Amino acid sequence: MGKKMLFVFNPKAGKGRIKMHLLDIVDIFSGHDYEVIIRATQAPRDAYEKAKEYADSVDLIVCSGGDGTLDEVVTGIMETGSNVPIGYIPAGSTNDFANSLFMPKNMVKAAEMITKEELYHCDIGRFNQQTFAYVAAFGLFTDVSYETDQDLKNVLGHVAYILEGVKRLFDIKSYHMKVTSDELEVEDDFIVGMVTNSRSVGGFKNLTGKNVDMNDGLFEVTLIVNPKNPLELQEIITALVMAEDNTDLVYSFKTRKLTIEAEEEVPWTLDGEFGGDHRIIEIENRHKALNLYLKSTKN
């Protein structure tokens, strides 16, 4: 008897890339004895709802879209308590998660990789009562992915994020926060904070620290202090470009768990999507909680 698969995809992601490959992808899965249930997302949260609906009745859930689609599927599966494995065919504008795991950029090859059924147990995150796959962030630029118009992303791709980000340079806001972990306790005014399990954020590499391992049970944390003058801003840029460890203006460390307390409600981004406004948050690494079909293309 064949195995059952839910294949849920975002038809608008990455300039609608999936439309050219959909039949080939389904043919590959069918050729490996999968009974494929196909669902296209029509609105936000569709992938989440479908993942919850099918998590306990299929052998595999495959999603195709951007990192936001992946986030919805991972969240839906985790909320059911299911251990169903997932496959991911990246089709978005940035694909940080897929690039961090050296997944094939070609969608057909990504589908073929999934049929190898080689499991990789990947860390994910708990953000209060929510789930995220690879990044929880606040501050400057972190809302770019969900504030950028979808039609603009369809036309310009990654350039759309950069254009939207440039607008933020003239609207820098800082948040007074106390950050507590076993490794570090600090209180300051921050313009950016990132808790990541990824080798890139927003398509930009080297922002998340060195020696990133996506199933070591640890997050990489980056906190950027509000610069008081152009010289300090230049120091921050240099530290980020050179991937320097801790400086007076950029805190960088690894941790399993941390608490962040702010003086006001702070908007957060989870995997490129709006994660709500929060004053106090707890973030914890869920070590190897995600069962992912992965055969890395890294040599």
C-alpha angles and dihedrals in degrees: 000000000000125000121252122237132185110211110191120177141176106232092199099051119115096004090310094298094160093067092073094049106032098102093046091050094049090046090055092051093045090050089059093057098264122145098217123212107196123205127172118203116239101177142009114295093023092114090047093052093046092049091052092046096051104028095101098038104051135061095223140013117209121188131189125193138068128321089277091062090049090050091053093051094046091048093049093050094046093050091057093049089234123151093206110144121239134214123204129208105187115221105152133106097260110012096192094169095050093045091050090057094043093241118174113274090209108087096215091050089049089055091049090050091055092055089062086072095211108159124223116186106218130191118241133179141251114214106189098299095338132089130228131184104211117341141036113180146162136192138029115022094354093108093050096099096056096034093053112097113253092224090053090050090050091054102037105023114195092359088069090064092051093050091050090047093055089062089060093061089078095050107052113167126184130206125210106228144166113217119196129187137139089262102044144009117195138159121197147116109285130191095187136021128178131182105189147175096186142090092228140025122204089357092300118120130210094034095105102056136260132304096020113191115184096206104037095103092247136105125215110232124200122184122181119201121222106264115232096204142006091269092059090046089055090050090054093049091049092049092051095045092047092043090232120179122235118345130166089268104033122052115198125177145136124245144161096217139009142173124217121196120188132187091232141022108287124200111234132198121216115194091336095310130101109273100186136258115292138174098189123028136173119204122192133178114239098208114224091339096141119076105209129179102228137158104176121224090211113115 
